[in-house]
């Protein structure tokens, strides 16, 4: 089992920045990919960014150039640096881990971009 603890959401003005963190504990050796999804009201959950054990990174087109994902393998923590935030980035952000046998989800953290 892998447990995920997210932090860092909140309210920010358009153009502002936020940093999300997700710390994995438990059977961290099972982790293959760490990443982030988001779900806006009345929309489907969508992938935002992901980073593999080898450091390969992918972003959705909607956040490319504005968000940066990084990973601390020593502490099994993944970060999402979000900049130039816009109201359309408002969503619940979920940490996601793809393990060797299943995937895991964090509890979600709210990000609200509003003036």
C-alpha positions in Angstrom: 0.0 0.0 0.0 1.0 3.6 -0.7 -0.4 6.5 1.2 -0.4 10.0 -0.2 -0.5 13.3 1.7 -1.1 16.5 -0.3 -0.6 20.1 0.7 -0.3 23.5 -0.8 -3.7 24.4 -2.3 -5.5 27.7 -1.7 -6.9 30.9 -3.1 -4.7 32.9 -5.5 -5.3 35.9 -7.8 -5.0 35.5 -11.6 -1.4 35.6 -12.6 -0.3 34.3 -9.2 1.6 31.2 -8.2 1.1 28.2 -6.0 3.1 25.1 -5.1 1.5 21.7 -4.4 3.3 18.9 -2.6 2.5 15.2 -2.3 4.4 13.0 0.0 4.2 9.2 -0.5 4.6 6.8 2.4 4.2 3.0 2.9 5.4 0.8 0.0 7.1 3.6 -1.8 9.3 1.0 -3.7 6.2 0.2 -5.7 6.1 3.7 -7.2 6.6 3.9 -11.0 5.1 7.3 -11.9 4.1 10.2 -9.7 1.9 13.0 -11.0 -1.1 15.3 -10.7 -4.6 15.3 -12.1 -7.3 18.0 -11.6 -11.1 18.1 -11.7 -13.0 21.3 -12.2 -16.7 21.5 -11.3 -18.9 19.6 -13.7 -15.9 18.4 -15.7 -14.0 15.2 -16.0 -10.8 14.6 -14.2 -7.8 15.3 -16.4 -4.1 14.6 -16.3 -2.0 17.7 -15.6 1.6 16.5 -15.3 3.6 13.3 -14.5 7.2 12.3 -13.8 8.6 8.8 -14.0 11.2 7.1 -11.9 13.7 7.8 -14.6 12.8 11.5 -14.7 10.7 11.5 -17.9 8.2 14.4 -17.6 4.9 15.0 -19.5 2.5 17.9 -19.3 -1.0 18.6 -20.6 -1.1 21.2 -23.3 -3.2 23.5 -21.1 -0.4 23.9 -18.5 2.8 23.5 -20.5 5.1 26.4 -20.0 3.3 27.5 -16.8 3.5 24.5 -14.5 6.6 22.6 -13.5 6.6 19.1 -11.9 9.5 17.8 -9.9 10.3 14.9 -7.7 12.4 14.2 -4.6 13.1 10.5 -4.8 14.8 10.5 -1.4 11.6 11.7 0.3 9.2 10.2 -2.2 7.6 13.6 -2.7 6.3 15.1 -5.9 5.8 18.9 -6.4 3.8 21.0 -8.8 4.9 24.5 -9.2 2.1 26.5 -10.8 2.6 30.0 -12.2 0.6 32.4 -14.3 -2.5 30.9 -12.8 -5.8 31.6 -14.5 -9.4 31.2 -13.4 -9.7 28.1 -15.7 -7.0 26.4 -13.5 -9.5 26.4 -10.6 -10.1 22.8 -9.7 -9.4 20.1 -7.1 -5.9 18.8 -7.7 -5.2 15.2 -7.0 -1.9 13.5 -6.5 -1.6 10.3 -8.4 0.8 7.4 -8.2 1.1 4.6 -10.6 2.5 1.6 -8.8 3.7 -1.8 -9.9 0.3 -3.4 -9.3 -2.2 -0.6 -9.0 -2.6 3.2 -8.8 -3.2 5.4 -5.8 -4.9 8.8 -5.3 -4.5 11.5 -2.8 -7.5 13.1 -1.1 -7.3 16.2 -3.3 -6.5 19.8 -2.6 -8.6 22.8 -3.8 -6.9 25.5 -6.0 -9.0 28.5 -6.6 -7.9 31.3 -8.9 -10.0 34.4 -8.5 -9.7 38.1 -8.0 
